[in-house]
Amino acid sequence: MAKFPLNSFPELAPSHPADISKSIQKEYGRTLDDFVDGDVFLHPRAFTIDRTFAQEFATVFHESSPLFLSAPYAQAHGFADMLVHPLQVFNVILSLGVQNNSEKAIANLGYYNVQFLKPVYPGDTLTGRTRVLSKKVRGEGKPGIVHVNTLGLNQRGEVVIQYERKIMIPPGDGKSAPKRGDANLPFPVVKDPSCELPDAKSLSTDMKHHTLSNTYFEDFEAGQILVHKNMRTITDEHVPWTYRMGNTHPLHYDRLYSAGLSGPMSGEPIVYGGLVFGWLCGLASRDLTENMLWDLGYTEGYHTAPAISGDTVGSISRIVAKEEGPMPNTGILHVQLIGVKNVKTKEAFDKHGADLFIKENDKKDMGKEKIPEKIFEIERRILLKKKGYGA
């Protein structure tokens, strides 16, 4: 390792007058002109997720599954170590892509086909890359919609997560050359995705005491609606957590920026949606996923209203369907997750009933009003243990 001497040095600024003609203010993010179908962006920075960070995410976001809290429990179920929470993986990869994908975005329009392909363990390092699938131009001077596919890779180059999302992007000013990606960069999307899961041969009876006894696959039935009682008031903690995930969009942490916007997003910084996603899943976990073996992923989902500091959020889950799992003594739940804010979940359910489970964008054609307290909707699939698992 080279040595560089740190001798004292003279103060130069007083003898060098400032030349204001040389000022620079860099712009980050991309406008609509910068997106071209097929282009690939390699996202700057990489994140090594250490054990403390992984466990802190699980606890701050109210996760109750021991897979993300206890190394002995995870190892007893065949994993190499305690797992990094899938939504922490999702948040980090999404955030690493913000500088290329959405730092100038007007809105995140939806998540699609979120798939978790491999376990991520403490000590793993994540990188991300994105390919532009399509761009929809809606007219001169109008924002357009960009559809992207994003991959998260570990330090061995293995794809651990892949998903799509749609983003509303403002037009450019026509004065700057497009900041293109490179269509020739590698993009190892997994076209027939699957996940390889360990299969515990036997489990100590002590492990059964790590979870509640009423959250096994047999304890759920199709049609059940779980109104999760515990809720979470989001404080200004969301600001540092935004940057801890690597998200660089100023809408989430810069009050001067957010207050200077026009329209419904103007005012206080908006809580980064991936954090809201994480809290809503965590608030459902004690009733739903304590005996989870794997988060199989999410189909299309939407933030139907923003959250700000001081809002209190809560979850409601509906068991849409059940099926047998791929391993002995396992089963899969197909679940619709709904998020509400600033109203108790029971009150929201009593007031709106089945309308909570109708997509907000479908309601106009049905002659129904949108629900202002509803903030999120998505469907997920969860692999759960049966009571005889590992026996």
N, C-alpha and C positions, 0 to 999 in steps of 0.2 A: 504494500500500500504506500502510495507516494505521500510525502510530507510537504506541507505548504506553510511557510513561516507567517506568523500572525504578528508582525511588527506594528508599532503605532503608525498612523497615517495622518496626513494633514487634513484639515477641514477645507474643502474646496468650494462649497456652495456660495459663500459670500463674494468670492472673486469671479463667479460665473453667473452673470445675470440671466434670468429666465427668458427664453425666447418663446413667447406664447404662440407663435406661428407654427411651432413644431408639436403642438399638443395632439394627442391621439386618444380616442375613446373607442375601444374595441367592441364590436357587436358579436354576440353569440347566438347560436340557434340558426334555423333555416326557415326561409319563406317558401311559398308554394313553387316558385321558379326553380328552387334547388333540388326538387324531388323528380327523379326520372325513373320510370318503371324498370326494374331489374338491377338498379344500382345497389351496391352493398356499402354499408358504413361499418368500419371497425371502430368501436367506441373507445375513447381514451380512458385510461386508468384501469386498475385491477384492484379487487378487494380480497384480502385474506380475512376470513371470518374466524376470529379466535373464540375460545370456549366462553369467555366472559361475555362477549358481544352476543353470541348465540343464546346463552341462557338469559341474558338481560332482555333480549327481544321477546323470548317466550313468556317471561314473567310480566313485563310491561304491557304486553298485548293479551294477557289473561288466559294464556294457554294452559290447559290442565292435563294434556296427555303426557305421561312420563317419558315418552320417546324423546321429547325435547328438553327434558329436565333432569334425567337420571341416566348416567352412562351404564350402570349395572343393569337397569331395566332394558335399555335398548340392546345391550349385548346379549342378554338372556333371550331376546327375540331374534337373535341371529345377525344383528347389525354390528359393524365394527366398533361403533362408539355411539354416544349420544348424537342424535340427528340435529342438523340445523333446520329450523322450521321452514317448510316450503314457501310460506308467504314472505319470510325474510329473504329467501333466494329470489323470489319473484320481485320483491321491492328493490333489491340491489341491482338486478339485471335491468329492470325497467328504468331505474334512476341513472345507471351508467349510460343509457341510451338517450337521456333527455337532451344533452348538448347537441346531438346530431338530429334527433327526431322531433322534439316537442318543446324546446325552450322558448320558441315564439308562438306556441300553440294558443289558440283561443279556447279550445275545449278538448278534453279527452272523451271521445264518443263511445268507446266500448272496448271490452276485452273479449277475446275469442279463442277457443281451443287451447286453453292453458294446460300443458302436459308436463308432469314431473317425471323424468325418465330415470334418474339415478339419485341415490342418496348423496347428500352433501354433509360432510363432517367438519367439526371444528378443526381449523388448520388448513382447510381447502381454500384455494384462490379462484375467484370467479372473474371472468371477462365476458363481454357481450358484443354482439354484432347484429346488424339489422339489414334486411333486404326490402326494398320498396316493391310491393306487389302491384299497386295501382294508384293512380292519381285521378281524382274527379274534379275537373275545373267547372265552376258553376257560373262563369261569366266574368267579364273584365272588371277588375277592381273588387271582386267578391272573394271571400275565403273559399278554399276548396277542401276536399276530404282526401286524406292520404291513408292508404291501407298498407300496413307494414307487418313483416314477420320478423320476430326477434329470437335469437338463440342465446342461451347462457352456457358457457363452457367452463370446465374445471381446469386445473393445472396440467392435466394429462390430455387436454384437447377433446374430452368426452362431453357430449351435449347432455346437460343435466336438466334443462328446462327449455321449452319452446312454446311460443304463443304468438298470437296476432293481436293487433289493436288498430282502431281507426281514430284519426286525429284531425280536428279542424284547424287548418293552417292558413294564415293571412297571405294575401298576394305580396309579391315584392314590389319595389319602387321602379323596376325596369332600368335602373342606372348601374347596378352592380352585376358583374359576371356571375352566373350560377355557381354555387359551391357544390360541385358534383361529387358523388361517391364513385365507386369503381365496380362495374359489373363483372370484372374478371377476378375479383377477390373470392377466395373460397367461402362457401356457405353450406356447411354440412348438415342441412335440415334432415331430420329423421322422417322418412316418408311413410314407414309402417311402424309407428312408435309402439313400444312396449316397455315394461319395467320389469327388471329381474329382482325378485324379493326373496329374502332369506326365509327359511321355514324352520321354526324352532321345533326340535324333536321332543323336548320335555321342558317344563317350566316348574321351578320351585313353587310350592303353594304359597310361599311368602310373597311372590310377585302378584298374586291375586289381590293382595291388600293394598296395592299401589293405586288401584282404581276403584270407583264405585261399582257395586255389584249389579246395577240396573242399566248399564250402558253397553251391553253386548248386542250382537246382531239380533238375537231372539227377542230383545226387549222393545223392538220397534216394529211398526206395521205400516203398510202403505196407507196414506191418507191422514196419518197423525200430523197434528200441528203442535210444535213445541214453542210456546211463548216464553222465551228466556227472560227470567225476572231481573237478573243483575244487569245494570246499565253502566255506562262510563262517561263521565264529564271530561271532555278534552280541554286541556289547559294550553298555555303557551309552550308546553313541552313539545308540541308538534313541530315547532320551529327547529330546534336542534335535531330532532329525529329525522326531519326532512334531509338535512345535510349529512346526518350519520348514514343514511341510506345511499348518499351520493347524488341526490336530486338537486340540480342547479337552477331550477326555474324560480325566478324571484317572486312570482305570484304567491309562493308559499312561505316566504320569510322576510319580505321587504315591504313594510307598510307604506312607504312613499310610492313604491311601484304600484301596489294594489289600489291605493287610494286615487292614483292618477288615471286609472282605467275608467272607461265609460261602460254603462250597462250593468247587468246583474252581478258581475264579478267585482265591481268597484267597492272599495271599503277595506275591511280588515283582511289580512292575508288568509287565503283559502287553505284549509287543511289538505295536504297532499292526499289524493284519493287512495293510494296504496296503503297508507296508514289507516284510513277509515276501513278499508277492506280487512286489514289485519285485526283491528279491534272488533269488528262485527263477527268474524270467525272465532276469535278468542272468546268472546262473550257467549258464544253458542257451545263452546267445547265441553264444558262440564256436563251438560245435558246430552251431548251428541257424540263426541269423538274421544273420550278418555281411552276407550279400548280400540282406537284406530291403529291399523298396521301401515296404512299408506294413504296419502291424499292423491286420488287418481286424477284429479284435475277439475277444470271448470269449463263449461260451455259459455255462450255469450252472456255478458253481464254489463250493467250500466250504473253509473252514478247519476241518479235522477234529480239530485239537488246537492249543492255544496254544503260543507260544514265549516264553521269557524271556531276559534277558541271560545270556550264557554258553552258550546253546544253539548248536550248529553245524548249519546247514541245507544241504541239497543238493537237486538236481533230477534227475529222470528224465523223458525225453520219448518218447512213442510216436507214430510217424507212422501215423495212422488211415487217411488217404486222400490222394490227389493229384488235381488237376484243372488244366486249362489256365487261364491267367490272362486278364484282360480286355484286355491290351495285348500286342503282339508280343514274343515271347521272354520271356514271364513265365509263372509257374505258381503255384498255390496249394497250400499244405500245410495239412491239417487235423490238428492235433496235440493229444494229451492230455498235459498237464503234471502231474506228481506231485511233491510236496515231502516230504522226510523230514528227521528231525532226530536228532542224536546217534548216528548210525550211518553208516558209509561207504556211499555210494550203491550200490557194487558188492555190499557185504555185504547191504544191504536187498533188492536185486534177487535175489541168490542164495538168500536165506532165504525170501522171500515170492513171488517169481515173478509169475505172472499175477494173483494176488490183489491186488497193488498197484494194478491198473487197474480193479478193481471198486469202485463207489461204496461208501463206508463205511456209508451208511444202508441199503443194500440187503443187507448181509451177514447181518443177523439172520434175514431170511426165507429165506436160502440155507443157514442152519445153519453159517455161518462166523463166526469171531472177528474183531473189528476189529483193525487193526494199530496198536499204540500209537506206533510211530515215525513213522507217516504223519501229516503235518500239513496237507496241501493237495491239492486236486484240481480241475482245471478243463480245459476244452477251448478251443482257440484256432485262428484261421485266420491264415495269414501269406502275404503276397504276396512271392515271391522272383524274382530275376533268373534267366534262363537264361544259359548261357555266351555266347550270341551277342547278348545285350542291348546295345543302343546301337551296334552295329557298323555 
